[in-house]
């Protein structure tokens, strides 16, 4: 599955990740994703503006980052990727931004909100910690993902049968109890910012759009 991530929308969502992962930047998010289930997919992290001084876009396998460009926002680029996709039904768009979700659903993309996405990262991180503890303790394994739990993943995250199979496979290791749902995060972008974003959408560089589409479609080495 091809995944388009509204990077800063996810990073600005609080109350989901454990303390050791909270407050990470785009580079930290790439690292976290590369160690979990999302490493099996093509994931494009779309970021606002330009990279911080001295920092280049970071890649790890099929997980890649791209910046919309100076004065441009990720939402503009994500909308273009959704609109120009030849196979929108194979896209999973991750964002809690209403504008992005609306654009994705209009083209029948799969969608997942940022809190749900972060919970998968938190669960993968906890599974890794449990595996390390089990190897150290040489204790027996417990808990398997039931069909009921798999259906819960499907209903909550809007994923397809292939992804359910991936989640079931992950359950060969102990499955920790997921963290309780966090309250809905406050909007990270004002109405004025949304208006400005709409007005400036035409200023998004064509070469940036082309590069993003290439990165999204290019298979990982």
C-alpha positions as CSV (number, residue, x, y, z in Angstrom):
1,X,0.0,0.0,0.0
2,X,1.1,3.6,-0.7
3,X,0.9,5.8,2.3
4,X,0.8,9.6,2.2
5,X,1.4,11.2,5.6
6,X,0.5,14.7,6.7
7,X,3.7,14.9,8.7
8,X,3.3,17.9,10.9
9,X,-0.4,17.1,11.5
10,X,0.8,13.8,13.0
11,X,3.7,15.3,14.9
12,X,1.5,18.0,16.5
13,X,-0.9,15.4,17.8
14,X,-0.1,14.9,21.5
15,X,-1.0,12.4,24.2
16,X,-0.5,9.3,22.1
17,X,3.1,8.4,22.0
18,X,5.1,7.1,25.0
19,X,7.5,9.6,26.6
20,X,10.5,8.1,24.9
21,X,9.0,8.9,21.5
22,X,7.1,12.1,22.2
23,X,8.4,15.3,20.7
24,X,10.2,13.8,17.8
25,X,10.8,15.6,14.6
26,X,10.4,14.3,11.0
27,X,13.7,12.5,11.2
28,X,12.7,10.7,14.4
29,X,9.4,9.8,12.8
30,X,11.2,8.2,9.8
31,X,13.3,6.2,12.3
32,X,10.2,5.1,14.3
33,X,8.4,4.0,11.1
34,X,11.4,2.1,9.8
35,X,11.3,-0.2,12.8
36,X,7.7,-1.2,12.7
37,X,4.9,-2.4,10.4
38,X,5.0,0.6,8.1
39,X,8.4,-0.3,6.8
40,X,6.6,-2.8,4.6
41,X,4.9,-0.1,2.7
42,X,5.8,2.9,0.6
43,X,5.4,5.8,3.0
44,X,5.8,9.4,1.9
45,X,6.1,12.0,4.7
46,X,5.0,15.3,3.3
47,X,6.2,18.3,5.2
48,X,5.5,22.0,5.2
49,X,8.0,24.5,3.8
50,X,11.7,23.7,3.4
51,X,14.0,21.4,5.5
52,X,15.7,23.0,8.5
53,X,19.1,24.6,7.7
54,X,21.7,21.9,7.2
55,X,19.2,19.1,7.1
56,X,18.3,17.1,4.0
57,X,15.2,15.0,3.4
58,X,15.7,11.7,5.1
59,X,15.0,8.3,3.6
60,X,14.9,4.8,5.0
61,X,14.0,2.1,2.5
62,X,10.5,2.9,1.2
63,X,10.0,5.6,3.9
64,X,10.8,9.0,2.4
65,X,10.3,12.6,3.2
66,X,9.6,15.6,0.9
67,X,9.1,19.3,1.7
68,X,6.5,21.3,-0.1
69,X,8.9,24.2,-0.7
70,X,9.4,27.7,0.7
71,X,6.1,29.3,1.5
72,X,4.1,26.2,0.6
73,X,2.3,23.8,2.9
74,X,2.0,20.0,2.9
75,X,-1.7,20.1,2.4
76,X,-1.3,21.7,-1.0
77,X,1.1,19.0,-2.1
78,X,-1.0,16.1,-0.6
79,X,-4.1,17.3,-2.5
80,X,-2.2,17.3,-5.7
81,X,-0.9,13.8,-5.1
82,X,-4.4,12.6,-4.4
83,X,-5.9,14.4,-7.4
84,X,-3.2,13.1,-9.8
85,X,-3.0,9.5,-8.6
86,X,-3.8,6.9,-11.2
87,X,-4.8,4.4,-8.5
88,X,-6.3,6.4,-5.6
89,X,-7.9,3.2,-4.2
90,X,-4.4,2.0,-3.4
91,X,-3.5,5.1,-1.3
92,X,-3.8,5.4,2.4
93,X,-3.9,9.1,3.4
94,X,-3.0,9.9,7.0
95,X,-4.3,13.2,8.4
96,X,-6.8,14.7,10.8
97,X,-7.1,17.8,8.6
98,X,-10.7,18.0,7.4
99,X,-9.7,19.4,4.0
100,X,-7.3,16.5,3.3
101,X,-9.7,13.9,4.5
102,X,-12.4,15.3,2.3
103,X,-10.1,15.3,-0.7
104,X,-9.1,11.7,0.0
105,X,-12.6,10.4,0.4
106,X,-13.7,12.2,-2.7
107,X,-11.3,10.0,-4.7
108,X,-12.1,6.9,-2.6
109,X,-8.7,6.7,-1.0
110,X,-8.3,4.9,2.3
111,X,-8.0,7.3,5.3
112,X,-6.6,7.1,8.8
113,X,-6.5,10.0,11.3
114,X,-3.3,11.0,13.0
115,X,-4.1,9.7,16.5
116,X,-4.9,6.2,15.1
117,X,-1.6,6.3,13.1
118,X,0.4,7.3,16.1
119,X,-1.2,4.4,18.1
120,X,0.2,1.9,15.6
121,X,3.7,3.4,16.2
122,X,3.2,3.2,19.9
123,X,2.0,-0.4,19.7
124,X,4.9,-1.4,17.5
125,X,7.3,0.3,19.9
126,X,5.8,-1.6,22.8
127,X,5.9,-4.9,20.9
128,X,9.6,-4.3,20.3
129,X,10.2,-3.6,24.0
130,X,8.3,-6.8,25.0
131,X,10.3,-8.9,22.5
132,X,13.5,-7.6,24.0
133,X,12.3,-8.3,27.5
134,X,11.2,-11.8,26.5
135,X,14.6,-12.6,24.9
136,X,16.2,-11.4,28.1
137,X,13.9,-13.3,30.4
138,X,13.5,-16.3,28.1
139,X,9.9,-16.3,29.3
140,X,6.9,-17.8,27.4
141,X,5.0,-15.9,24.8
142,X,1.4,-14.9,25.5
143,X,-1.5,-13.3,23.7
144,X,-2.3,-13.7,20.0
145,X,-4.3,-11.4,17.8
146,X,-7.9,-12.8,17.6
147,X,-10.2,-12.5,14.6
148,X,-12.2,-10.1,16.7
149,X,-9.1,-7.9,17.3
150,X,-8.3,-8.0,13.6
151,X,-11.7,-6.8,12.8
152,X,-11.3,-4.0,15.3
153,X,-8.2,-2.9,13.5
154,X,-10.1,-2.9,10.2
155,X,-13.0,-0.9,11.6
156,X,-10.9,1.6,13.4
157,X,-8.3,2.2,10.8
158,X,-10.1,1.7,7.5
159,X,-7.5,-0.8,6.2
160,X,-8.0,-3.6,3.7
161,X,-7.6,-7.3,3.9
162,X,-3.9,-7.3,3.0
163,X,-3.1,-5.0,5.9
164,X,-5.2,-7.1,8.3
165,X,-3.0,-10.0,7.4
166,X,0.1,-7.9,8.2
167,X,-1.3,-7.0,11.6
168,X,-2.1,-10.6,12.3
169,X,1.4,-11.7,11.4
170,X,2.8,-9.1,13.8
171,X,0.8,-10.8,16.6
172,X,3.1,-13.8,16.7
173,X,4.7,-11.7,19.4
174,X,3.0,-10.5,22.6
175,X,0.4,-7.8,22.0
176,X,0.4,-5.2,24.8
177,X,-2.7,-3.4,25.9
178,X,-3.0,-0.3,23.7
179,X,-2.9,3.1,25.4
180,X,-6.3,4.7,26.2
181,X,-7.7,7.0,23.5
182,X,-6.5,10.6,23.9
183,X,-8.9,13.5,23.8
184,X,-9.3,15.1,20.4
185,X,-6.4,17.4,19.7
186,X,-7.1,21.1,19.2
187,X,-6.9,22.4,15.6
188,X,-3.3,23.1,14.6
189,X,-4.2,25.4,11.8
190,X,-6.4,28.4,11.9
191,X,-9.2,29.3,9.5
192,X,-7.1,32.2,8.2
193,X,-4.2,29.8,7.5
194,X,-6.6,27.5,5.6
195,X,-7.8,30.4,3.6
196,X,-4.3,31.5,2.8
197,X,-3.4,27.9,1.9
198,X,-6.2,27.7,-0.6
199,X,-5.3,31.0,-2.2
200,X,-1.7,29.9,-2.6
201,X,-2.3,26.4,-3.8
202,X,-1.5,27.4,-7.4
203,X,2.0,28.5,-6.4
204,X,3.1,25.0,-5.6
205,X,6.2,24.3,-7.8
206,X,5.4,21.7,-10.5
207,X,8.8,20.1,-10.0
208,X,8.0,19.4,-6.4
209,X,4.8,17.7,-7.3
210,X,6.6,15.6,-9.9
211,X,9.3,14.6,-7.5
212,X,6.7,13.7,-4.8
213,X,4.8,11.5,-7.3
214,X,8.0,9.8,-8.4
215,X,9.0,9.1,-4.8
216,X,5.6,7.7,-4.0
217,X,5.5,5.4,-6.9
218,X,9.1,4.3,-6.9
219,X,9.6,0.9,-5.3
220,X,12.0,0.6,-2.4
221,X,15.4,-0.9,-3.1
